[in-house]
Amino acid sequence: MADGVLSPGVNLEAFSQAIAAIQALRSSVTRVFDCLKDGMRNKETLEGREKGFVAAFQESLHSVSRDLGELERLSNLVGKPSENHPLHNSGLLSLDPVQDKTPLYSQLLQAYKWSNKLQYHAGLASGLLNQQSLKRSANQMGVSAKRRPKAQPTTLVLPPQVRSRDTQTPKLRSICGDSTHVVLKGKIPRYVDDVINRIDRMFPEMSIQLSRPNGTSAMLLVTLGKVLKVIVVMRSLFIDRTIVKGYNENVYTDDGKLDIWSKSNYQVFQKVTDHATTALLHYQLPQMPDVVVRSFMTWLRSYIKLFQAPCQRCGKFLQDGLPPTWRDFRTLEAFHDTCRQ
């Protein structure tokens, strides 16, 4: 059957009788279950009820067997429809009289159906992945390799005014991809310190402590009022990781170093940590890393009223026992995690 029209090889009269036989078979099966459901009724003695139940049940089973046999007989009379698939000249394989020994055509049909199904599901998966793509990930699907943007350098390039302060400082070269960048030895830590100090002066309610336990890579302990503390792990001026904890939680390990692995004991600060990680993916500008750090700190400062600001959509302070933990990246408005979508 194709597009609602029976192929010439189908016996229409036997086909209609087979439909009626299917309906009769379904009715017979229904009567069997009704008999089992009703059980032994309408008899005064136990022996009479048992005999009546067995007789009714046997009659129902005989009716199912009779209708099933009739359906099998009619199915042989219906005939087999011809399979019209757009397989071009491969349809000639179905004319092979030795179908059992060389089932090429049936296998080809299965492969064709499987390929269509795979293509359909691949299209659905592609649509879902494109909807959930992160903002910093450029959608390069279908773009040739020649048009793809070159990988951005991970080495911090100092502004010209910083490089010109000391002409006596030896120079190092780092090659990233096809670009060569001049980095002044000893200048990057001082430049990072200057950027962090300027950000610290921008927000009076936020205090930033900078340390370098592992060489030149900086680690920041940001204290936002008496609300929370944030550990920021940096690589030059690029933020690698953030961990948000409560104001009264311990942020140090037993040996006195910042604990960059342990999560907060409170669910609200675990949520804020997840949102901070999302913010790092949103604020991405490799050519101007100082702007990225300043934008992230501005977004982080909006949590100064974590427990005081209501949700901008539902107007409630608490939802499922949690305050609005999401902050919009542009407006910095507060939303519950479920209200922001």
SEGUKE-238709 format. One line per 4 residues: number of its first residue (from 1); their letters; for each residue x, y, z of N, C-alpha, C. Coordinates in steps of 0.2 Angstrom, whole numbers. Layout:
BEGIN
NUM> a> X:Y:Z:X:Y:Z:X:Y:Z | ...
END
This chain:
BEGIN
1> madg> 4:-6:0:0:0:0:4:6:0 | 3:11:-5:8:17:-5:3:23:-6 | 3:28:-2:-1:34:-2:-8:32:-2 | -10:27:2:-17:26:3:-20:22:-3
5> vlsp> -16:20:-8:-19:16:-14:-16:9:-14 | -20:4:-14:-18:-3:-14:-15:-4:-21 | -9:-8:-21:-6:-10:-27:-10:-16:-30 | -9:-17:-37:-13:-21:-41:-13:-28:-38
9> gvnl> -7:-30:-34:-7:-37:-32:-11:-39:-26 | -15:-34:-23:-19:-35:-17:-26:-37:-19 | -29:-43:-16:-36:-45:-17:-40:-40:-12 | -44:-36:-15:-48:-31:-11:-53:-34:-7
13> eafs> -57:-39:-10:-62:-43:-6:-59:-46:0 | -54:-50:-1:-51:-53:4:-48:-48:10 | -46:-43:7:-43:-37:12:-49:-35:16 | -55:-33:14:-60:-31:18:-62:-36:23
17> qaia> -62:-43:20:-64:-48:25:-59:-49:30 | -53:-48:29:-48:-48:34:-48:-43:39 | -50:-37:37:-52:-32:42:-57:-34:47 | -63:-37:44:-68:-39:48:-66:-44:53
21> aiqa> -62:-49:50:-59:-54:55:-55:-52:60 | -51:-46:59:-47:-43:65:-52:-40:70 | -57:-37:68:-62:-34:73:-65:-40:77 | -67:-46:73:-70:-51:77:-65:-54:82
25> lrss> -59:-55:80:-53:-57:84:-53:-53:91 | -53:-47:90:-52:-42:95:-58:-43:100 | -64:-44:97:-70:-44:101:-69:-51:105 | -67:-56:102:-66:-63:106:-61:-62:111
29> vtrv> -56:-59:110:-51:-58:115:-53:-54:121 | -57:-49:119:-61:-45:125:-65:-49:129 | -69:-53:126:-74:-58:130:-70:-62:134 | -64:-65:132:-60:-69:137:-58:-65:143
33> fdcl> -55:-59:142:-53:-55:148:-59:-53:152 | -65:-52:149:-71:-51:153:-73:-57:157 | -72:-62:154:-74:-69:158:-69:-69:164 | -63:-68:163:-58:-68:169:-60:-63:174
37> kdgm> -62:-57:172:-63:-52:176:-69:-53:180 | -75:-56:177:-81:-57:181:-80:-63:186 | -77:-68:184:-76:-74:188:-82:-78:189 | -83:-81:195:-89:-86:196:-94:-82:199
41> rnke> -100:-81:195:-105:-78:197:-112:-81:195 | -117:-79:198:-124:-81:197:-125:-88:198 | -122:-91:202:-123:-98:204:-124:-99:211 | -128:-103:214:-129:-103:221:-124:-108:224
45> tleg> -122:-113:221:-117:-118:224:-110:-116:221 | -105:-118:225:-98:-117:223:-97:-122:217 | -100:-128:217:-98:-132:211:-101:-130:205 | -107:-127:206:-111:-124:200:-107:-118:197
49> rekg> -104:-114:201:-101:-108:199:-94:-110:195 | -91:-115:198:-85:-117:195:-86:-120:188 | -91:-124:187:-93:-127:181:-95:-122:176 | -99:-117:178:-101:-112:174:-95:-108:171
53> fvaa> -91:-106:176:-85:-102:174:-80:-106:169 | -79:-112:170:-75:-116:165:-78:-117:159 | -85:-118:158:-88:-118:152:-88:-112:148 | -89:-106:151:-89:-100:148:-82:-98:146
57> fqes> -77:-100:150:-70:-98:148:-68:-103:142 | -69:-109:142:-68:-113:136:-71:-111:130 | -77:-109:130:-81:-106:124:-77:-100:122 | -75:-95:126:-72:-89:124:-65:-91:120
61> lhsv> -61:-96:123:-55:-98:120:-56:-101:113 | -61:-105:113:-63:-108:106:-65:-103:101 | -68:-97:103:-70:-92:99:-64:-88:96 | -59:-87:101:-52:-84:99:-49:-88:94
65> srdl> -48:-95:95:-45:-99:91:-48:-99:84 | -55:-99:84:-58:-100:77:-57:-93:73 | -57:-87:77:-56:-81:73:-49:-80:71 | -44:-83:75:-37:-82:73:-36:-87:67
69> gele> -39:-93:66:-38:-97:61:-41:-94:54 | -47:-90:55:-50:-87:49:-46:-81:47 | -43:-78:52:-38:-72:50:-32:-74:46 | -29:-80:48:-24:-83:45:-25:-85:38
73> rlsn> -31:-88:37:-33:-90:30:-34:-84:26 | -37:-79:28:-39:-73:24:-32:-69:22 | -27:-69:27:-21:-66:25:-17:-69:20 | -18:-76:19:-15:-79:13:-18:-77:6
77> lvgk> -25:-75:7:-28:-73:1:-27:-66:-1 | -25:-62:3:-25:-55:2:-19:-54:-3 | -14:-57:-3:-8:-56:-8:-3:-51:-5 | 3:-51:-8:8:-47:-6:9:-41:-10
81> psen> 8:-35:-7:9:-29:-11:16:-28:-14 | 16:-25:-20:23:-24:-23:26:-18:-19 | 33:-18:-18:36:-13:-14:39:-8:-19 | 36:-3:-20:38:3:-24:42:8:-21
85> hplh> 49:7:-21:53:12:-18:58:15:-23 | 59:21:-22:64:25:-27:71:22:-27 | 72:16:-29:78:13:-29:81:12:-36 | 77:15:-41:80:15:-48:80:8:-50
89> nsgl> 86:6:-54:86:0:-57:87:-6:-52 | 88:-4:-46:89:-10:-41:83:-14:-40 | 77:-11:-42:71:-14:-41:71:-21:-45 | 75:-21:-50:75:-27:-54:78:-33:-50
93> lsld> 81:-32:-45:83:-38:-41:78:-42:-38 | 72:-38:-37:66:-42:-34:63:-47:-39 | 65:-47:-45:63:-52:-50:67:-58:-50 | 72:-59:-45:76:-65:-44:72:-70:-42
97> pvqd> 71:-76:-45:67:-82:-43:70:-85:-37 | 76:-84:-36:79:-88:-30:80:-83:-24 | 74:-80:-22:75:-75:-17:78:-77:-10 | 76:-83:-8:79:-86:-2:86:-87:-2
101> ktpl> 89:-88:-8:97:-89:-8:100:-82:-9 | 98:-78:-12:101:-71:-13:96:-66:-12 | 95:-64:-5:90:-59:-3:93:-52:-4 | 96:-50:-10:99:-44:-10:94:-38:-10
105> ysql> 88:-39:-13:83:-34:-13:81:-32:-7 | 79:-37:-3:76:-36:4:81:-32:9 | 88:-35:8:93:-31:12:94:-24:10 | 93:-23:3:94:-16:1:89:-12:3
109> lqay> 83:-14:4:77:-10:6:78:-9:14 | 81:-13:17:82:-12:25:87:-7:25 | 93:-7:21:98:-2:22:95:5:20 | 91:5:15:88:11:13:84:14:18
113> kwsn> 80:10:21:76:13:27:80:15:33 | 85:11:34:89:13:40:93:20:38 | 95:21:32:99:27:30:94:33:31 | 88:32:29:83:38:29:82:39:37
117> klqy> 81:34:41:80:36:48:86:39:51 | 92:37:49:98:40:52:99:47:50 | 97:49:44:97:55:41:92:60:45 | 86:57:47:81:61:50:83:62:57
121> hagl> 86:57:61:88:59:68:94:63:68 | 99:63:63:104:67:63:102:74:62 | 97:75:58:95:82:57:92:85:64 | 88:81:67:85:83:74:91:84:79
125> asgl> 96:80:79:102:81:84:105:88:82 | 106:89:76:110:95:73:106:101:76 | 99:101:75:95:107:77:96:108:84 | 95:103:88:96:104:96:103:106:98
129> lnqq> 108:104:95:115:106:96:116:113:95 | 113:115:89:114:122:87:110:127:92 | 104:125:95:101:129:99:104:130:106 | 108:124:108:111:124:114:119:127:114
133> slkr> 121:129:108:128:131:107:130:137:112 | 136:137:114:138:142:119:139:149:114 | 139:154:117:140:160:113:147:161:111 | 152:159:115:159:160:113:161:155:107
137> sanq> 157:150:106:158:144:101:155:147:94 | 159:148:90:157:150:83:154:144:79 | 148:145:76:145:140:73:148:139:66 | 153:134:66:157:133:60:155:127:55
141> mgvs> 149:125:57:146:119:53:145:121:46 | 148:118:41:147:119:34:152:124:31 | 156:127:35:161:132:33:167:129:31 | 170:130:26:176:127:24:182:129:29
145> akrr> 187:125:29:193:126:33:196:133:32 | 196:135:25:199:141:24:196:147:27 | 190:147:28:186:153:30:185:153:38 | 188:148:41:187:147:48:192:152:52
149> pkaq> 190:156:57:195:160:60:201:157:63 | 206:160:63:212:157:66:212:157:73 | 215:152:76:215:152:84:218:158:87 | 215:160:92:217:166:95:223:165:100
153> pttl> 228:169:100:234:168:104:232:168:112 | 235:163:115:234:163:123:239:167:127 | 244:170:123:249:174:127:246:181:127 | 247:184:133:245:191:134:249:195:130
157> vlpp> 247:200:126:251:205:123:250:211:126 | 255:214:129:254:220:133:253:226:128 | 249:231:131:248:238:127:255:241:126 | 255:245:120:261:249:119:264:253:124
161> qvrs> 260:256:128:262:261:133:266:257:139 | 264:251:140:267:247:145:274:244:142 | 274:242:136:280:239:133:285:245:133 | 284:251:132:288:256:131:291:259:137
165> rdtq> 289:257:143:292:259:149:299:258:151 | 301:252:149:308:250:150:311:246:144 | 315:250:140:318:247:134:324:242:136 | 326:242:142:331:238:144:329:231:146
169> tpkl> 323:229:146:321:223:148:321:218:142 | 325:212:143:325:207:138:319:205:135 | 318:203:129:312:201:126:312:193:125 | 306:191:125:305:184:124:300:183:118
173> rsic> 300:178:114:296:177:109:292:171:110 | 285:171:109:281:165:109:277:165:103 | 277:159:100:274:158:93:267:155:95 | 262:158:92:255:154:93:252:154:86
177> gdst> 252:148:83:249:147:77:253:151:72 | 250:155:68:254:159:63:256:166:65 | 255:168:71:256:174:74:262:174:79 | 266:179:78:272:180:83:271:186:87
181> hvvl> 271:185:94:269:190:99:275:192:103 | 277:198:104:283:200:108:280:201:115 | 283:197:120:281:197:127:287:200:131 | 286:205:135:292:207:139:292:203:146
185> kgki> 298:200:147:299:196:153:299:201:159 | 295:198:164:294:202:170:289:207:170 | 286:209:164:281:214:164:274:212:165 | 273:205:163:266:203:163:263:203:171
189> pryv> 267:200:175:265:200:182:263:208:185 | 267:212:183:266:219:185:260:222:182 | 259:220:175:253:223:172:247:220:175 | 247:213:176:241:210:179:240:213:186
193> ddvi> 245:215:190:244:218:196:240:225:195 | 243:229:190:240:235:189:232:235:187 | 230:230:183:223:229:181:219:227:187 | 222:222:191:218:220:197:217:226:202
197> nrid> 222:230:203:222:235:208:217:241:205 | 217:242:199:212:247:196:205:244:198 | 204:238:196:197:235:198:195:235:205 | 200:234:209:199:234:217:197:241:219
201> rmfp> 200:246:216:198:253:217:191:255:214 | 189:251:209:182:253:206:176:251:211 | 177:246:214:171:243:218:173:243:226 | 171:248:230:173:249:237:170:243:241
205> emsi> 164:240:239:162:235:243:165:228:241 | 170:228:237:173:222:235:180:222:236 | 183:217:240:190:217:242:193:211:238 | 199:213:235:203:208:231:210:207:234
209> qlsr> 211:200:236:218:198:238:221:194:232 | 227:196:230:231:193:225:237:189:228 | 237:183:225:243:179:227:245:175:221 | 252:173:222:255:169:216:258:163:220
213> pngt> 255:158:222:258:152:225:262:148:220 | 260:148:214:263:143:209:267:147:203 | 271:152:205:274:156:200:271:162:198 | 270:163:191:267:169:189:260:169:188
217> saml> 257:163:188:249:163:188:246:166:194 | 241:170:194:239:173:199:232:170:202 | 231:170:208:225:168:211:222:173:215 | 216:175:214:212:180:218:207:177:223
221> lvtl> 207:181:229:202:179:234:197:185:234 | 192:185:231:187:191:231:182:190:236 | 181:195:240:176:195:246:171:201:244 | 165:199:243:160:203:241:156:205:247
225> gkvl> 157:210:251:153:212:257:154:207:262 | 148:205:265:148:200:270:143:194:267 | 143:194:260:139:189:257:142:183:254 | 148:183:251:151:178:248:158:179:247
229> kviv> 162:174:246:169:174:244:170:170:237 | 174:172:233:175:169:227:183:168:226 | 185:162:224:192:160:222:192:160:214 | 196:165:212:197:165:205:204:163:203
233> vmrs> 205:158:199:211:155:196:212:158:189 | 218:162:189:220:165:182:226:163:179 | 226:163:173:232:162:169:234:168:165 | 238:172:167:240:179:165:233:183:167
237> lfid> 230:186:162:224:189:163:218:185:161 | 219:179:159:213:175:157:211:171:163 | 204:171:165:201:167:170:200:160:168 | 203:156:172:202:148:171:197:145:175
241> rtiv> 196:147:181:191:144:186:189:148:191 | 182:147:193:180:151:199:176:146:204 | 177:148:210:173:144:215:170:149:220 | 164:148:221:160:153:225:158:149:232
245> kgyn> 160:153:237:158:150:244:155:155:248 | 152:153:254:149:157:258:154:162:262 | 152:167:265:156:172:268:160:169:274 | 156:164:278:159:161:284:162:154:282
249> envy> 162:152:276:165:146:274:173:146:274 | 176:141:275:184:141:275:186:140:268 | 190:144:266:193:144:259:200:142:258 | 203:140:264:210:138:264:210:130:265
253> tddg> 216:127:263:217:120:264:221:120:271 | 223:114:273:226:113:279:233:116:279 | 236:117:273:243:120:273:243:127:271 | 237:130:272:236:138:271:236:140:264
257> kldi> 235:136:259:234:138:252:226:138:251 | 225:142:246:218:143:243:215:136:241 | 209:134:243:206:128:241:203:129:235 | 205:127:229:202:128:222:198:122:220
261> wsks> 198:117:224:194:111:222:188:109:226 | 187:111:232:181:109:236:176:114:234 | 170:111:234:164:115:232:161:118:239 | 156:122:238:153:125:244:148:120:247
265> nyqv> 147:121:254:143:116:257:135:118:256 | 134:124:253:127:127:253:125:127:245 | 119:125:244:117:124:237:116:130:234 | 115:136:237:114:142:234:121:145:231
269> fqkv> 126:143:234:133:145:232:135:140:226 | 133:134:227:135:130:221:131:132:215 | 125:135:215:122:137:210:125:143:207 | 128:148:211:131:154:209:138:152:206
273> tdha> 141:147:208:147:144:205:146:142:198 | 140:138:197:138:136:190:137:142:185 | 134:147:188:132:153:184:138:157:183 | 143:157:187:149:161:186:153:157:181
277> ttal> 153:151:180:157:147:175:153:149:168 | 147:149:168:143:152:162:145:159:160 | 146:163:165:148:170:164:155:170:160 | 159:166:163:166:165:160:166:164:152
281> lhyq> 161:159:150:160:157:143:157:163:139 | 153:167:143:150:173:139:154:179:138 | 158:181:143:163:186:143:169:184:140 | 170:184:133:176:182:130:178:187:125
285> lpqm> 184:190:126:187:194:121:194:194:121 | 197:189:118:205:187:119:209:193:117 | 207:198:113:211:204:111:211:209:117 | 207:209:121:206:214:127:205:210:133
289> pdvv> 209:206:136:208:202:142:206:206:148 | 209:212:149:207:217:154:200:219:154 | 197:220:148:190:221:148:186:215:150 | 188:209:149:185:203:151:184:203:158
293> vrsf> 190:204:162:191:203:169:186:209:172 | 187:215:169:182:220:172:175:219:171 | 173:216:166:166:214:164:164:209:169 | 168:204:170:166:198:175:166:201:182
297> mtwl> 170:205:184:170:208:191:164:212:192 | 162:216:186:156:220:187:149:215:188 | 149:210:184:144:205:184:144:202:191 | 150:200:194:150:197:200:148:202:206
301> rsyi> 149:208:205:147:213:210:140:213:211 | 136:211:206:129:212:206:126:207:212 | 130:202:214:128:198:219:128:201:226 | 130:207:227:130:210:233:123:210:237
305> klfq> 118:210:233:111:209:236:108:202:234 | 112:197:235:110:190:233:104:188:237 | 103:190:243:98:188:248:93:194:249 | 93:199:245:89:205:246:85:207:240
309> apcq> 87:205:234:84:207:228:79:201:226 | 73:203:224:67:199:222:69:197:214 | 65:191:212:66:189:205:62:194:201 | 65:196:195:62:201:191:56:199:187
313> rcgk> 55:192:187:49:189:183:43:187:188 | 45:183:193:39:181:198:38:186:204 | 43:190:205:43:195:211:44:191:218 | 46:185:218:47:182:224:54:182:226
317> flqd> 55:181:233:62:181:235:65:174:236 | 60:169:237:62:162:237:58:158:232 | 62:153:229:58:148:225:62:141:227 | 58:137:229:61:130:231:67:131:236
321> glpp> 66:136:241:70:138:246:77:141:244 | 77:144:238:83:147:235:81:154:233 | 86:159:234:85:166:231:86:166:224 | 85:171:221:87:172:214:94:172:213
325> twrd> 97:166:210:104:166:209:107:167:202 | 102:169:198:105:171:191:105:178:190 | 110:181:187:111:188:185:111:189:178 | 107:193:175:107:194:168:114:197:166
329> frtl> 117:195:160:124:197:158:124:204:156 | 118:207:154:118:214:151:115:218:156 | 109:217:159:106:221:164:107:220:171 | 110:214:172:112:212:179:106:211:184
333> eafh> 100:210:181:94:209:185:94:202:188 | 91:201:193:90:195:197:85:191:194 | 86:184:193:81:180:191:82:173:195 | 76:169:196:77:162:198:80:158:192
337> dtcr> 82:153:194:85:148:189:80:146:184 | 74:145:186:69:143:182:65:148:178 | 65:154:181:62:160:178:65:164:173 | 72:162:172:76:166:167:75:163:160
341> q> 72:157:159:71:154:153:64:157:150
END
